[in-house]
């Protein structure tokens, strides 16, 4: 049994723990998904040599708060130097979403 499964089973025993567990899993999953989306956009991994002098590179990130059925989550959205990257995972200017949970659960 993996650590994820053990944590999920322990969280299922307590409703508050389960909501916190799902909230943290959503945050981590979205952060990784957004980082992968930027990697696909730029065409190279973080700290890869191909990215040097490519004309566009990673330029930090900013935080967005999104309200979900498990409570508010804080998502770290990466950005690029030229400002050409527009993520498609979260709705633009949206502060709450119902379809986000359905998508993440279907992907799991």
DSSP file (Angstrom, degrees, kcal/mol; ACC not computed):
  #  RESIDUE AA STRUCTURE BP1 BP2  ACC     N-H-->O    O-->H-N    N-H-->O    O-->H-N    TCO  KAPPA ALPHA  PHI   PSI    X-CA   Y-CA   Z-CA
    1    1 A X              0   0    0      0, 0.0     2,-0.0     0, 0.0     0, 0.0   0.000 360.0 360.0 360.0 133.1    0.0    0.0    0.0
    2    2 A X     >  -     0   0    0      1,-0.1     4,-2.1     4,-0.0     5,-0.2  -0.296 360.0-110.4 -80.4 166.9    1.4    3.4   -0.9
    3    3 A X  H  > S+     0   0    0      1,-0.2     4,-2.7     2,-0.2     5,-0.2   0.875 118.8  56.2 -63.4 -37.5    1.7    6.4    1.3
    4    4 A X  H  > S+     0   0    0      1,-0.2     4,-2.5     2,-0.2    -1,-0.2   0.934 108.0  47.3 -60.3 -46.4   -1.0    8.2   -0.7
    5    5 A X  H  > S+     0   0    0      2,-0.2     4,-2.5     1,-0.2    -1,-0.2   0.896 112.2  50.0 -62.3 -41.0   -3.4    5.3   -0.1
    6    6 A X  H  X S+     0   0    0     -4,-2.1     4,-2.4     2,-0.2    -2,-0.2   0.923 112.1  47.2 -64.1 -43.9   -2.6    5.2    3.6
    7    7 A X  H  X S+     0   0    0     -4,-2.7     4,-2.2     2,-0.2    -2,-0.2   0.900 112.1  50.8 -63.6 -40.2   -3.1    9.0    4.0
    8    8 A X  H  X S+     0   0    0     -4,-2.5     4,-1.9    -5,-0.2    -2,-0.2   0.923 111.0  47.6 -64.5 -44.7   -6.4    8.8    2.0
    9    9 A X  H  X S+     0   0    0     -4,-2.5     4,-0.8     1,-0.2    -2,-0.2   0.904 112.6  48.9 -63.7 -41.4   -7.7    6.0    4.2
   10   10 A X  H >< S+     0   0    0     -4,-2.4     3,-0.6     1,-0.2     4,-0.4   0.885 111.6  50.1 -64.7 -37.6   -6.7    7.8    7.4
   11   11 A X  H >< S+     0   0    0     -4,-2.2     3,-1.3     1,-0.2     7,-0.7   0.823 100.6  63.6 -70.8 -30.7   -8.4   11.0    6.1
   12   12 A X  H 3< S+     0   0    0     -4,-1.9    -1,-0.2     1,-0.3    -2,-0.2   0.761  92.5  64.8 -65.0 -23.6  -11.6    9.1    5.3
   13   13 A X  T << S+     0   0    0     -4,-0.8     2,-0.4    -3,-0.6    -1,-0.3   0.748 108.6  39.7 -70.1 -22.7  -12.1    8.4    8.9
   14   14 A X  S <> S-     0   0    0     -3,-1.3     4,-2.2    -4,-0.4    -1,-0.2  -0.990  70.9-148.9-133.6 123.9  -12.5   12.1    9.7
   15   15 A X  H  > S+     0   0    0     -2,-0.4     4,-2.3     1,-0.2     5,-0.2   0.891  99.9  48.9 -60.2 -43.6  -14.4   14.5    7.5
   16   16 A X  H  > S+     0   0    0      1,-0.2     4,-2.1     2,-0.2    -1,-0.2   0.904 112.0  49.2 -64.7 -40.3  -12.3   17.5    8.5
   17   17 A X  H  > S+     0   0    0      1,-0.2     4,-2.7     2,-0.2    -1,-0.2   0.886 109.6  52.6 -64.6 -38.2   -9.1   15.6    7.8
   18   18 A X  H  X S+     0   0    0     -4,-2.2     4,-2.8    -7,-0.7     5,-0.2   0.919 108.4  49.3 -65.8 -43.3  -10.5   14.4    4.4
   19   19 A X  H  X S+     0   0    0     -4,-2.3     4,-2.3     2,-0.2    -1,-0.2   0.914 113.6  46.6 -61.6 -42.2  -11.2   18.0    3.3
   20   20 A X  H  X S+     0   0    0     -4,-2.1     4,-2.4     2,-0.2    -2,-0.2   0.904 112.1  51.1 -65.8 -41.3   -7.7   19.1    4.3
   21   21 A X  H  X S+     0   0    0     -4,-2.7     4,-2.2     1,-0.2    -2,-0.2   0.930 112.5  45.3 -60.5 -47.2   -6.2   16.1    2.6
   22   22 A X  H  X S+     0   0    0     -4,-2.8     4,-2.5     2,-0.2    -2,-0.2   0.878 111.0  54.3 -65.9 -37.7   -8.1   16.8   -0.7
   23   23 A X  H  X S+     0   0    0     -4,-2.3     4,-2.2    -5,-0.2    -2,-0.2   0.931 111.1  44.4 -62.3 -45.8   -7.3   20.5   -0.5
   24   24 A X  H  X S+     0   0    0     -4,-2.4     4,-2.5     2,-0.2     5,-0.2   0.886 113.1  51.2 -68.1 -37.4   -3.5   19.8   -0.2
   25   25 A X  H  X S+     0   0    0     -4,-2.2     4,-2.6    -5,-0.2    -2,-0.2   0.895 110.3  49.8 -66.3 -39.1   -3.7   17.2   -3.0
   26   26 A X  H  X S+     0   0    0     -4,-2.5     4,-2.7     2,-0.2     5,-0.3   0.924 111.4  49.1 -63.0 -44.5   -5.5   19.7   -5.3
   27   27 A X  H  X S+     0   0    0     -4,-2.2     4,-2.3     2,-0.2    49,-0.3   0.947 114.7  43.6 -59.9 -49.6   -2.9   22.4   -4.5
   28   28 A X  H  X S+     0   0    0     -4,-2.5     4,-2.1     1,-0.2    -2,-0.2   0.907 115.1  49.2 -64.6 -42.2    0.0   20.1   -5.2
   29   29 A X  H  X S+     0   0    0     -4,-2.6     4,-2.4    -5,-0.2    -1,-0.2   0.911 112.7  46.5 -64.7 -43.1   -1.6   18.6   -8.3
   30   30 A X  H  X S+     0   0    0     -4,-2.7     4,-2.7     2,-0.2     5,-0.2   0.892 110.3  53.3 -67.8 -38.8   -2.5   22.0   -9.8
   31   31 A X  H  X S+     0   0    0     -4,-2.3     4,-2.0    -5,-0.3    -1,-0.2   0.928 112.8  44.1 -60.1 -44.5    1.0   23.4   -9.1
   32   32 A X  H  X S+     0   0    0     -4,-2.1     4,-2.2     2,-0.2    -2,-0.2   0.890 113.3  51.3 -67.7 -39.1    2.6   20.4  -10.9
   33   33 A X  H  X S+     0   0    0     -4,-2.4     4,-2.0     2,-0.2    -2,-0.2   0.910 111.4  46.9 -64.8 -42.9    0.1   20.6  -13.8
   34   34 A X  H  X S+     0   0    0     -4,-2.7     4,-2.0     2,-0.2    -1,-0.2   0.880 111.6  51.1 -67.4 -38.0    0.7   24.4  -14.3
   35   35 A X  H  X S+     0   0    0     -4,-2.0     4,-2.1    -5,-0.2    -2,-0.2   0.895 110.8  49.0 -65.5 -39.2    4.5   23.9  -14.2
   36   36 A X  H  X S+     0   0    0     -4,-2.2     4,-2.4     2,-0.2    -2,-0.2   0.868 107.9  54.8 -66.1 -36.8    4.2   21.1  -16.8
   37   37 A X  H  X S+     0   0    0     -4,-2.0     4,-1.9     2,-0.2    -2,-0.2   0.899 109.5  46.5 -64.0 -40.5    2.1   23.4  -19.0
   38   38 A X  H  X S+     0   0    0     -4,-2.0     4,-2.8     2,-0.2     5,-0.3   0.886 110.4  53.6 -68.3 -38.3    4.8   26.0  -18.9
   39   39 A X  H  X>S+     0   0    0     -4,-2.1     4,-2.5     1,-0.2     5,-0.7   0.918 110.1  47.2 -61.4 -43.3    7.5   23.4  -19.7
   40   40 A X  H  <5S+     0   0    0     -4,-2.4    -1,-0.2     2,-0.2    -2,-0.2   0.881 112.7  50.1 -64.8 -37.8    5.5   22.3  -22.7
   41   41 A X  H  <5S+     0   0    0     -4,-1.9    -2,-0.2     1,-0.2    -1,-0.2   0.925 116.8  39.0 -66.1 -45.4    5.0   25.9  -23.8
   42   42 A X  H  <5S-     0   0    0     -4,-2.8    -2,-0.2     2,-0.2    -1,-0.2   0.814 102.5-132.2 -76.9 -30.7    8.7   26.8  -23.5
   43   43 A X  T  <5S+     0   0    0     -4,-2.5     2,-0.3    -5,-0.3    -3,-0.2   0.585  73.4  73.9  90.0  10.9    9.9   23.5  -24.9
   44   44 A X  S   <S-     0   0    0     -5,-0.7    -1,-0.2     7,-0.0    -2,-0.2  -0.993  78.4-106.9-153.0 155.3   12.5   22.7  -22.2
   45   45 A X    >   -     0   0    0     -2,-0.3     3,-1.8     1,-0.2     6,-0.2  -0.301  53.4 -78.2 -75.5 161.4   12.7   21.6  -18.6
   46   46 A X  T 3  S+     0   0    0      1,-0.3    -1,-0.2    -2,-0.0     3,-0.1  -0.362 117.8   9.6 -59.0 140.0   13.6   23.9  -15.7
   47   47 A X  T 3  S+     0   0    0      1,-0.2    -1,-0.3    -3,-0.1     2,-0.2   0.592  93.1 149.2  65.3  13.7   17.4   24.5  -15.5
   48   48 A X    X   -     0   0    0     -3,-1.8     3,-1.1     1,-0.1     4,-0.3  -0.516  54.3-129.6 -77.9 147.0   17.9   22.8  -18.9
   49   49 A X  G >  S+     0   0    0      1,-0.3     3,-1.5    -2,-0.2    -1,-0.1   0.796 103.5  68.4 -66.5 -29.6   20.8   24.0  -21.0
   50   50 A X  G 3  S+     0   0    0      1,-0.3    -1,-0.3    -5,-0.0    -6,-0.0   0.766  92.0  62.8 -61.3 -24.3   18.6   24.4  -24.1
   51   51 A X  G X  S+     0   0    0     -3,-1.1     3,-1.5    -6,-0.2    -1,-0.3   0.654  75.9 107.3 -77.6 -15.5   16.8   27.2  -22.3
   52   52 A X  T <  S-     0   0    0     -3,-1.5     5,-0.0    -4,-0.3    -3,-0.0  -0.474  98.4  -5.3 -68.6 129.8   19.9   29.4  -22.1
   53   53 A X  T 3  S+     0   0    0     -2,-0.2    -1,-0.3     1,-0.1    -2,-0.1   0.804  91.7 134.0  57.3  33.3   19.7   32.3  -24.6
   54   54 A X  S <  S-     0   0    0     -3,-1.5    -2,-0.1     2,-0.2    -1,-0.1   0.584  74.2-115.1 -86.9 -10.6   16.5   31.0  -26.0
   55   55 A X  S    S+     0   0    0     -4,-0.2     2,-0.3    26,-0.0    -3,-0.1   0.093  93.9  53.0  98.5 -23.6   14.8   34.3  -26.0
   56   56 A X        +     0   0    0     -5,-0.2     2,-0.3   -14,-0.1    -2,-0.2  -0.996  62.7 161.5-144.7 141.0   12.2   33.3  -23.4
   57   57 A X        -     0   0    0     -2,-0.3    24,-3.0    -3,-0.1    25,-0.2  -0.906  45.6 -68.0-148.8 174.0   12.6   31.8  -20.0
   58   58 A X  E     -A   80   0A   0     -2,-0.3    22,-0.3    22,-0.2     3,-0.1  -0.376  37.7-170.8 -66.2 147.3   10.8   31.2  -16.7
   59   59 A X  E     -     0   0A   0     20,-2.8    21,-0.1     1,-0.5    -1,-0.1  -0.348  43.6 -91.8-140.2  55.9   10.2   34.3  -14.7
   60   60 A X  E     -     0   0A   0     18,-0.1    19,-2.0    19,-0.0    -1,-0.5  -0.330  49.0-101.1  73.8-152.9    9.0   33.2  -11.2
   61   61 A X  E     -A   78   0A   0     17,-0.3     2,-0.3    -3,-0.1    17,-0.2  -0.961  15.7-136.4-160.6 170.6    5.3   32.8  -10.4
   62   62 A X  E     -A   77   0A   0     15,-2.4    15,-3.3    -2,-0.3     2,-0.4  -0.926  24.9-114.8-134.3 162.6    2.4   34.5   -8.7
   63   63 A X  E     -A   76   0A   0     -2,-0.3     2,-0.4    13,-0.2    13,-0.2  -0.789  24.1-172.8-104.7 142.0   -0.3   33.1   -6.4
   64   64 A X  E     -A   75   0A   0     11,-2.7    11,-3.3    -2,-0.4     2,-0.5  -0.980  16.3-140.4-127.8 142.6   -4.0   32.8   -7.0
   65   65 A X  E     -A   74   0A   0     -2,-0.4     2,-0.4     9,-0.2     9,-0.2  -0.907  19.9-175.6-105.7 129.8   -6.7   31.8   -4.6
   66   66 A X  E     -A   73   0A   0      7,-2.5     7,-2.9    -2,-0.5     2,-0.5  -0.986  20.1-135.0-125.6 131.8   -9.5   29.6   -5.9
   67   67 A X  E     +Ab  72  96A   0     28,-3.4    30,-1.6    -2,-0.4     2,-0.2  -0.747  31.1 172.7 -88.9 128.6  -12.5   28.5   -3.9
   68   68 A X  E >   -A   71   0A   0      3,-1.1     3,-1.4    -2,-0.5    30,-0.1  -0.690  50.6 -95.4-123.7 177.6  -13.4   24.8   -4.1
   69   69 A X  T 3  S+     0   0    0      1,-0.3     3,-0.1    28,-0.2    29,-0.1   0.682 126.4  53.2 -69.7 -15.5  -15.8   22.5   -2.4
   70   70 A X  T 3  S-     0   0    0      1,-0.4    -1,-0.3   -48,-0.1   -47,-0.2   0.375 126.4 -88.6 -96.7   2.6  -13.0   21.5    0.0
   71   71 A X  E <   -A   68   0A   0     -3,-1.4    -3,-1.1   -48,-0.1    -1,-0.4  -0.511  67.3 -33.1 113.5 175.7  -12.2   25.1    0.9
   72   72 A X  E     -A   67   0A   0     -5,-0.2     2,-0.4    -2,-0.2    -5,-0.2  -0.434  55.8-162.7 -71.6 139.6   -9.9   27.8   -0.6
   73   73 A X  E     -A   66   0A   0     -7,-2.9    -7,-2.5    -2,-0.1     2,-0.6  -0.919  14.4-136.6-120.0 150.3   -6.7   26.6   -2.2
   74   74 A X  E     -A   65   0A   0     -2,-0.4     2,-0.4    -9,-0.2    -9,-0.2  -0.926  23.2-164.2-109.7 113.5   -3.7   28.7   -3.1
   75   75 A X  E     -A   64   0A   0    -11,-3.3   -11,-2.7    -2,-0.6     2,-0.8  -0.814  14.6-140.2-104.3 135.3   -2.3   27.9   -6.5
   76   76 A X  E     -A   63   0A   0     -2,-0.4     2,-0.6   -49,-0.3   -13,-0.2  -0.845  19.5-163.0 -95.4 110.9    1.2   29.0   -7.7
   77   77 A X  E     -A   62   0A   0    -15,-3.3   -15,-2.4    -2,-0.8   -46,-0.1  -0.845  10.1-142.4 -99.0 117.8    0.9   30.1  -11.3
   78   78 A X  E     -A   61   0A   0     -2,-0.6     2,-0.3   -17,-0.2   -17,-0.3  -0.348  16.7-163.6 -75.6 159.8    4.2   30.2  -13.2
   79   79 A X  E     -     0   0A   0    -19,-2.0   -20,-2.8     7,-0.1     2,-0.2  -0.939  11.6-127.3-139.1 163.6    5.0   32.9  -15.8
   80   80 A X  E >   -A   58   0A   0     -2,-0.3     3,-0.5   -22,-0.3   -22,-0.2  -0.690  27.8-110.2-110.3 165.5    7.5   33.5  -18.5
   81   81 A X  T 3  S+     0   0    0    -24,-3.0   -23,-0.1    -2,-0.2   -25,-0.1   0.875 115.7  43.7 -63.0 -41.3    9.8   36.4  -19.2
   82   82 A X  T 3  S-     0   0    0    -25,-0.2    -1,-0.2     1,-0.0   -26,-0.0   0.608 104.8-124.0 -83.2 -12.0    8.0   37.7  -22.3
   83   83 A X  S <  S+     0   0    0     -3,-0.5    -2,-0.1     1,-0.0   -27,-0.0   0.743  75.8 122.0  76.4  23.6    4.5   37.3  -20.8
   84   84 A X        +     0   0    0      2,-0.0     2,-0.4     0, 0.0    -3,-0.0   0.640  42.1  99.1 -90.9 -16.5    3.3   35.1  -23.7
   85   85 A X        +     0   0    0     -5,-0.0     2,-0.5     1,-0.0    -5,-0.2  -0.601  45.9 177.8 -79.0 124.9    2.4   32.1  -21.5
   86   86 A X        -     0   0    0     -2,-0.4    -7,-0.1    -7,-0.1     2,-0.0  -0.967  23.0-137.8-126.3 113.1   -1.3   31.9  -20.8
   87   87 A X        -     0   0    0     -2,-0.5   -53,-0.1    -9,-0.2     5,-0.0  -0.342  11.6-163.8 -70.9 150.9   -2.3   28.8  -18.7
   88   88 A X  S    S+     0   0    0      1,-0.1    -1,-0.1     3,-0.1     4,-0.1   0.302  71.3  83.1-116.2   5.6   -5.5   27.0  -19.7
   89   89 A X  S    S+     0   0    0      1,-0.1     2,-0.3   -59,-0.1    -1,-0.1   0.918  92.1  41.3 -78.4 -45.4   -6.0   24.9  -16.5
   90   90 A X  S    S-     0   0    0      1,-0.0     2,-0.1     7,-0.0    -1,-0.1  -0.795  95.0-104.3-103.6 145.4   -7.8   27.6  -14.4
   91   91 A X    >   -     0   0    0     -2,-0.3     3,-1.5     1,-0.1     2,-0.1  -0.420  46.4 -97.6 -66.5 142.3  -10.5   29.9  -15.8
   92   92 A X  T 3  S-     0   0    0      1,-0.3    -1,-0.1    -2,-0.1     3,-0.1  -0.402 101.8  -7.6 -63.5 130.8   -9.3   33.4  -16.4
   93   93 A X  T 3  S+     0   0    0      1,-0.2     2,-0.3    -2,-0.1    -1,-0.3   0.525  98.5 143.1  60.7   8.3  -10.1   35.8  -13.5
   94   94 A X    <   -     0   0    0     -3,-1.5    -1,-0.2     1,-0.1     3,-0.1  -0.608  32.3-175.3 -80.3 136.3  -12.2   33.0  -11.9
   95   95 A X  S    S+     0   0    0     -2,-0.3   -28,-3.4     1,-0.2     2,-0.3   0.483  70.6  31.4-108.7  -6.1  -12.1   32.7   -8.2
   96   96 A X  B     -b   67   0A   0    -30,-0.2     2,-0.3   -24,-0.1    -1,-0.2  -0.995  63.0-176.1-147.7 151.7  -14.2   29.6   -7.8
   97   97 A X        -     0   0    0    -30,-1.6   -28,-0.2    -2,-0.3     4,-0.2  -0.998  21.1-176.5-149.0 143.0  -14.7   26.5   -9.9
   98   98 A X  S  > S+     0   0    0     -2,-0.3     4,-0.9     2,-0.1     3,-0.2   0.662  89.1  56.8-106.0 -27.7  -16.9   23.4   -9.7
   99   99 A X  H  > S+     0   0    0      1,-0.2     4,-2.4     2,-0.2     5,-0.2   0.693  90.8  73.8 -79.3 -18.4  -15.5   21.7  -12.8
  100  100 A X  H  > S+     0   0    0      1,-0.2     4,-2.4     2,-0.2     5,-0.2   0.931  97.7  46.4 -61.6 -46.0  -11.9   21.8  -11.5
  101  101 A X  H  > S+     0   0    0     -3,-0.2     4,-2.6     1,-0.2     5,-0.2   0.909 111.7  51.6 -63.1 -41.8  -12.6   19.0   -9.0
  102  102 A X  H  X S+     0   0    0     -4,-0.9     4,-2.2     1,-0.2    -1,-0.2   0.908 111.4  47.8 -62.7 -41.4  -14.4   16.9  -11.6
  103  103 A X  H  X S+     0   0    0     -4,-2.4     4,-2.2     2,-0.2    -2,-0.2   0.927 113.1  46.8 -65.0 -46.2  -11.5   17.2  -14.0
  104  104 A X  H  X S+     0   0    0     -4,-2.4     4,-1.7     1,-0.2    -2,-0.2   0.897 112.9  49.5 -65.0 -40.2   -8.8   16.3  -11.3
  105  105 A X  H  < S+     0   0    0     -4,-2.6    -1,-0.2     1,-0.2    -2,-0.2   0.891 111.4  49.2 -65.9 -39.3  -10.9   13.4  -10.1
  106  106 A X  H  < S+     0   0    0     -4,-2.2    -2,-0.2    -5,-0.2    -1,-0.2   0.874 110.5  50.9 -67.5 -36.1  -11.3   12.1  -13.7
  107  107 A X  H  <        0   0    0     -4,-2.2    -1,-0.2     1,-0.3    -2,-0.2   0.829 360.0 360.0 -69.3 -30.8   -7.6   12.5  -14.3
  108  108 A X     <        0   0    0     -4,-1.7    -1,-0.3    -5,-0.2    -2,-0.2   0.505 360.0 360.0 -68.2 360.0   -6.8   10.5  -11.2
